[in-house]
Amino acid sequence: MPYSQFNIDRVKQDFHLNTVQGVRFFPDSIEPITSSFRLQGILEDLPWAIL
């Protein structure tokens, strides 16, 4: 499908998709976890990563 013919209604029809609105995707609370030392080490070597 060329981009000029793309629209969400056609995609939903072609792929038999349904949209759900007004429902939270994530739960109300997510418990934080501690990252591993390996991940922390990898991120420390990346200048764009923020810990």
MMTF fields as JSON, N, C-alpha, C and O atoms, coordinates in Angstrom:
{
  "mmtfVersion": "1.0.0",
  "mmtfProducer": "UNKNOWN",
  "numBonds": 203,
  "numAtoms": 204,
  "numGroups": 51,
  "numChains": 1,
  "numModels": 1,
  "chainsPerModel": [1],
  "groupsPerChain": [51],
  "chainIdList": ["A"],
  "bondAtomList": [4, 2, 8, 6, 12, 10, 16, 14, 20, 18, 24, 22, 28, 26, 32, 30, 36, 34, 40, 38, 44, 42, 48, 46, 52, 50, 56, 54, 60, 58, 64, 62, 68, 66, 72, 70, 76, 74, 80, 78, 84, 82, 88, 86, 92, 90, 96, 94, 100, 98, 104, 102, 108, 106, 112, 110, 116, 114, 120, 118, 124, 122, 128, 126, 132, 130, 136, 134, 140, 138, 144, 142, 148, 146, 152, 150, 156, 154, 160, 158, 164, 162, 168, 166, 172, 170, 176, 174, 180, 178, 184, 182, 188, 186, 192, 190, 196, 194, 200, 198],
  "bondOrderList": [1, 1, 1, 1, 1, 1, 1, 1, 1, 1, 1, 1, 1, 1, 1, 1, 1, 1, 1, 1, 1, 1, 1, 1, 1, 1, 1, 1, 1, 1, 1, 1, 1, 1, 1, 1, 1, 1, 1, 1, 1, 1, 1, 1, 1, 1, 1, 1, 1, 1],
  "groupList": [{"groupName": "MET", "atomNameList": ["N", "CA", "C", "O"], "elementList": ["N", "C", "C", "O"], "formalChargeList": [0, 0, 0, 0], "bondAtomList": [1, 0, 2, 1, 3, 2], "bondOrderList": [1, 1, 2], "singleLetterCode": "M", "chemCompType": "L-PEPTIDE LINKING"}, {"groupName": "PRO", "atomNameList": ["N", "CA", "C", "O"], "elementList": ["N", "C", "C", "O"], "formalChargeList": [0, 0, 0, 0], "bondAtomList": [1, 0, 2, 1, 3, 2], "bondOrderList": [1, 1, 2], "singleLetterCode": "P", "chemCompType": "L-PEPTIDE LINKING"}, {"groupName": "TYR", "atomNameList": ["N", "CA", "C", "O"], "elementList": ["N", "C", "C", "O"], "formalChargeList": [0, 0, 0, 0], "bondAtomList": [1, 0, 2, 1, 3, 2], "bondOrderList": [1, 1, 2], "singleLetterCode": "Y", "chemCompType": "L-PEPTIDE LINKING"}, {"groupName": "SER", "atomNameList": ["N", "CA", "C", "O"], "elementList": ["N", "C", "C", "O"], "formalChargeList": [0, 0, 0, 0], "bondAtomList": [1, 0, 2, 1, 3, 2], "bondOrderList": [1, 1, 2], "singleLetterCode": "S", "chemCompType": "L-PEPTIDE LINKING"}, {"groupName": "GLN", "atomNameList": ["N", "CA", "C", "O"], "elementList": ["N", "C", "C", "O"], "formalChargeList": [0, 0, 0, 0], "bondAtomList": [1, 0, 2, 1, 3, 2], "bondOrderList": [1, 1, 2], "singleLetterCode": "Q", "chemCompType": "L-PEPTIDE LINKING"}, {"groupName": "PHE", "atomNameList": ["N", "CA", "C", "O"], "elementList": ["N", "C", "C", "O"], "formalChargeList": [0, 0, 0, 0], "bondAtomList": [1, 0, 2, 1, 3, 2], "bondOrderList": [1, 1, 2], "singleLetterCode": "F", "chemCompType": "L-PEPTIDE LINKING"}, {"groupName": "ASN", "atomNameList": ["N", "CA", "C", "O"], "elementList": ["N", "C", "C", "O"], "formalChargeList": [0, 0, 0, 0], "bondAtomList": [1, 0, 2, 1, 3, 2], "bondOrderList": [1, 1, 2], "singleLetterCode": "N", "chemCompType": "L-PEPTIDE LINKING"}, {"groupName": "ILE", "atomNameList": ["N", "CA", "C", "O"], "elementList": ["N", "C", "C", "O"], "formalChargeList": [0, 0, 0, 0], "bondAtomList": [1, 0, 2, 1, 3, 2], "bondOrderList": [1, 1, 2], "singleLetterCode": "I", "chemCompType": "L-PEPTIDE LINKING"}, {"groupName": "ASP", "atomNameList": ["N", "CA", "C", "O"], "elementList": ["N", "C", "C", "O"], "formalChargeList": [0, 0, 0, 0], "bondAtomList": [1, 0, 2, 1, 3, 2], "bondOrderList": [1, 1, 2], "singleLetterCode": "D", "chemCompType": "L-PEPTIDE LINKING"}, {"groupName": "ARG", "atomNameList": ["N", "CA", "C", "O"], "elementList": ["N", "C", "C", "O"], "formalChargeList": [0, 0, 0, 0], "bondAtomList": [1, 0, 2, 1, 3, 2], "bondOrderList": [1, 1, 2], "singleLetterCode": "R", "chemCompType": "L-PEPTIDE LINKING"}, {"groupName": "VAL", "atomNameList": ["N", "CA", "C", "O"], "elementList": ["N", "C", "C", "O"], "formalChargeList": [0, 0, 0, 0], "bondAtomList": [1, 0, 2, 1, 3, 2], "bondOrderList": [1, 1, 2], "singleLetterCode": "V", "chemCompType": "L-PEPTIDE LINKING"}, {"groupName": "LYS", "atomNameList": ["N", "CA", "C", "O"], "elementList": ["N", "C", "C", "O"], "formalChargeList": [0, 0, 0, 0], "bondAtomList": [1, 0, 2, 1, 3, 2], "bondOrderList": [1, 1, 2], "singleLetterCode": "K", "chemCompType": "L-PEPTIDE LINKING"}, {"groupName": "HIS", "atomNameList": ["N", "CA", "C", "O"], "elementList": ["N", "C", "C", "O"], "formalChargeList": [0, 0, 0, 0], "bondAtomList": [1, 0, 2, 1, 3, 2], "bondOrderList": [1, 1, 2], "singleLetterCode": "H", "chemCompType": "L-PEPTIDE LINKING"}, {"groupName": "LEU", "atomNameList": ["N", "CA", "C", "O"], "elementList": ["N", "C", "C", "O"], "formalChargeList": [0, 0, 0, 0], "bondAtomList": [1, 0, 2, 1, 3, 2], "bondOrderList": [1, 1, 2], "singleLetterCode": "L", "chemCompType": "L-PEPTIDE LINKING"}, {"groupName": "THR", "atomNameList": ["N", "CA", "C", "O"], "elementList": ["N", "C", "C", "O"], "formalChargeList": [0, 0, 0, 0], "bondAtomList": [1, 0, 2, 1, 3, 2], "bondOrderList": [1, 1, 2], "singleLetterCode": "T", "chemCompType": "L-PEPTIDE LINKING"}, {"groupName": "GLY", "atomNameList": ["N", "CA", "C", "O"], "elementList": ["N", "C", "C", "O"], "formalChargeList": [0, 0, 0, 0], "bondAtomList": [1, 0, 2, 1, 3, 2], "bondOrderList": [1, 1, 2], "singleLetterCode": "G", "chemCompType": "PEPTIDE LINKING"}, {"groupName": "GLU", "atomNameList": ["N", "CA", "C", "O"], "elementList": ["N", "C", "C", "O"], "formalChargeList": [0, 0, 0, 0], "bondAtomList": [1, 0, 2, 1, 3, 2], "bondOrderList": [1, 1, 2], "singleLetterCode": "E", "chemCompType": "L-PEPTIDE LINKING"}, {"groupName": "TRP", "atomNameList": ["N", "CA", "C", "O"], "elementList": ["N", "C", "C", "O"], "formalChargeList": [0, 0, 0, 0], "bondAtomList": [1, 0, 2, 1, 3, 2], "bondOrderList": [1, 1, 2], "singleLetterCode": "W", "chemCompType": "L-PEPTIDE LINKING"}, {"groupName": "ALA", "atomNameList": ["N", "CA", "C", "O"], "elementList": ["N", "C", "C", "O"], "formalChargeList": [0, 0, 0, 0], "bondAtomList": [1, 0, 2, 1, 3, 2], "bondOrderList": [1, 1, 2], "singleLetterCode": "A", "chemCompType": "L-PEPTIDE LINKING"}],
  "groupTypeList": [0, 1, 2, 3, 4, 5, 6, 7, 8, 9, 10, 11, 4, 8, 5, 12, 13, 6, 14, 10, 4, 15, 10, 9, 5, 5, 1, 8, 3, 7, 16, 1, 7, 14, 3, 3, 5, 9, 13, 4, 15, 7, 13, 16, 8, 13, 1, 17, 18, 7, 13],
  "groupIdList": [1, 2, 3, 4, 5, 6, 7, 8, 9, 10, 11, 12, 13, 14, 15, 16, 17, 18, 19, 20, 21, 22, 23, 24, 25, 26, 27, 28, 29, 30, 31, 32, 33, 34, 35, 36, 37, 38, 39, 40, 41, 42, 43, 44, 45, 46, 47, 48, 49, 50, 51],
  "secStructList": [7, 7, 4, 4, 4, 7, 7, 2, 2, 2, 2, 2, 2, 2, 6, 6, 7, 7, 7, 7, 7, 1, 1, 7, 1, 1, 7, 1, 7, 7, 7, 7, 7, 7, 7, 7, 2, 2, 2, 2, 2, 2, 2, 2, 6, 7, 6, 6, 7, 7, 7],
  "xCoordList": [0.855, 0.0, 0.902, 1.739, 0.743, 1.524, 1.134, -0.002, 2.075, 1.825, 0.638, -0.11, 0.469, -0.622, -1.997, -2.984, -2.066, -3.332, -3.479, -4.498, -2.474, -2.493, -3.466, -3.463, -4.305, -5.097, -5.429, -5.476, -5.649, -5.812, -7.045, -7.032, -8.095, -9.3, -9.036, -9.53, -8.264, -7.954, -7.05, -7.249, -6.078, -5.19, -6.0, -5.816, -6.885, -7.718, -8.576, -8.762, -9.088, -9.91, -9.065, -9.432, -7.943, -7.103, -6.504, -6.381, -6.129, -5.469, -6.397, -5.954, -7.68, -8.68, -8.28, -8.274, -7.947, -7.521, -8.65, -9.526, -8.619, -9.548, -8.741, -7.661, -9.256, -8.603, -9.418, -10.648, -8.702, -9.337, -8.885, -7.688, -9.827, -9.491, -10.05, -11.057, -9.386, -9.869, -9.451, -9.944, -8.548, -8.067, -6.577, -5.83, -6.159, -4.731, -3.931, -4.308, -2.821, -1.943, -1.09, -0.884, -0.597, 0.234, -0.599, -1.555, -0.243, -0.958, -0.714, 0.208, -1.554, -1.447, -0.111, 0.402, 0.444, 1.728, 2.65, 2.248, 3.868, 4.892, 6.017, 6.562, 6.357, 7.423, 8.78, 9.084, 9.592, 10.923, 11.814, 11.655, 12.744, 13.723, 15.121, 15.317, 16.064, 17.449, 18.121, 18.001, 18.833, 19.529, 20.748, 21.31, 21.145, 22.298, 23.586, 23.616, 24.638, 25.947, 26.437, 27.093, 26.121, 26.538, 25.878, 26.545, 24.57, 23.872, 24.406, 24.609, 24.634, 25.177, 26.527, 26.809, 27.374, 28.685, 28.578, 29.321, 27.66, 27.463, 26.986, 27.469, 26.046, 25.505, 26.518, 26.469, 27.43, 28.452, 29.363, 29.931, 29.519, 30.399, 29.703, 30.337, 28.412, 27.661, 27.465, 26.856, 27.971, 27.877, 26.452, 26.208, 25.51, 24.144, 23.249, 22.101, 23.746, 22.923, 22.912, 23.923, 21.772, 21.614, 21.21, 20.231, 21.95, 21.609, 20.849, 20.471],
  "yCoordList": [-1.167, 0.0, 1.23, 1.38, 2.109, 3.35, 4.229, 4.189, 5.01, 5.87, 6.803, 7.11, 7.246, 8.176, 7.539, 8.25, 6.205, 5.509, 4.97, 4.369, 5.185, 4.674, 5.467, 6.698, 4.753, 5.38, 4.299, 3.111, 4.719, 3.781, 2.902, 1.738, 3.434, 2.63, 1.468, 0.361, 1.722, 0.649, -0.398, -1.593, 0.017, -0.927, -1.803, -3.019, -1.199, -1.964, -2.983, -4.104, -2.602, -3.506, -4.625, -5.796, -4.28, -5.272, -6.296, -7.47, -5.859, -6.749, -7.216, -7.861, -6.892, -7.314, -6.887, -7.695, -5.602, -5.056, -4.292, -3.743, -4.265, -3.462, -2.504, -2.849, -1.309, -0.372, -0.276, -0.337, -0.124, 0.008, 1.342, 1.579, 2.202, 3.514, 3.652, 3.036, 4.468, 4.745, 3.707, 3.727, 2.793, 1.772, 2.001, 2.216, 1.949, 2.136, 0.96, -0.194, 1.251, 0.215, -0.396, -1.609, 0.452, -0.014, -0.071, 0.689, -0.96, -1.0, 0.288, 1.048, 0.516, 1.743, 1.878, 2.987, 0.78, 0.86, -0.241, -1.395, 0.135, -0.804, -0.724, 0.35, -1.846, -1.884, -1.666, -2.331, -0.751, -0.551, -1.755, -2.464, -1.975, -3.048, -2.447, -1.396, -3.111, -2.665, -3.301, -4.504, -2.476, -3.014, -3.804, -3.563, -4.745, -5.591, -4.784, -3.743, -5.27, -4.61, -4.627, -3.686, -5.692, -5.79, -4.683, -4.009, -4.495, -3.444, -2.076, -1.221, -1.857, -0.57, -0.297, 0.832, -1.344, -1.187, -0.846, -0.005, -1.492, -1.203, 0.231, 0.941, 0.656, 2.009, 3.086, 4.187, 2.782, 3.769, 4.093, 5.184, 3.159, 3.376, 4.105, 4.428, 4.367, 5.072, 6.51, 6.767, 7.465, 8.869, 9.408, 10.395, 8.8, 9.307, 8.666, 9.079, 7.683, 6.986, 7.782, 8.355, 7.805, 8.489, 7.464, 6.741, 7.397, 6.459, 7.167, 6.546],
  "zCoordList": [0.0, 0.0, 0.0, 0.89, -0.981, -0.979, 0.2, 0.673, 0.659, 1.815, 1.579, 2.508, 0.356, 0.06, 0.277, 0.461, 0.255, 0.467, 1.894, 2.235, 2.704, 4.07, 4.922, 4.901, 5.676, 6.722, 7.756, 7.436, 8.96, 10.07, 9.894, 10.294, 9.311, 9.11, 8.152, 8.364, 7.107, 6.148, 6.787, 6.569, 7.557, 8.243, 9.193, 9.224, 9.959, 10.89, 10.142, 10.613, 8.999, 8.206, 7.594, 7.69, 6.97, 6.29, 7.246, 6.9, 8.447, 9.4, 10.519, 11.469, 10.405, 11.386, 12.805, 13.734, 12.945, 14.226, 14.89, 14.221, 16.197, 16.983, 17.831, 18.31, 18.02, 18.926, 20.201, 20.187, 21.3, 22.607, 23.179, 23.339, 23.484, 24.015, 25.416, 25.762, 26.217, 27.557, 28.581, 29.709, 28.215, 29.14, 29.339, 28.384, 30.604, 30.888, 30.364, 30.567, 29.688, 29.156, 30.264, 30.301, 31.162, 32.267, 33.548, 33.699, 34.463, 35.737, 36.529, 36.235, 37.532, 38.324, 39.041, 39.193, 39.474, 40.159, 39.65, 39.501, 39.392, 38.957, 39.973, 40.225, 40.545, 41.535, 40.859, 39.869, 41.376, 40.79, 41.043, 42.037, 40.14, 40.315, 40.218, 39.608, 40.814, 40.767, 39.563, 39.331, 38.798, 37.629, 38.073, 39.141, 37.241, 37.558, 37.431, 36.774, 38.059, 37.965, 36.524, 36.076, 35.801, 34.396, 33.574, 32.789, 33.753, 33.022, 33.422, 32.561, 34.696, 35.146, 34.502, 34.099, 34.4, 33.773, 32.299, 31.794, 31.617, 30.193, 30.008, 29.125, 30.833, 30.696, 31.05, 30.502, 31.955, 32.313, 31.157, 31.107, 30.214, 29.056, 27.916, 26.912, 28.056, 27.008, 27.431, 28.469, 26.643, 27.039, 27.097, 27.792, 26.398, 26.366, 27.414, 27.581, 28.106, 29.11, 30.41, 30.816, 31.04, 32.335, 33.369, 33.184, 34.444, 35.518, 36.606, 37.599]
}
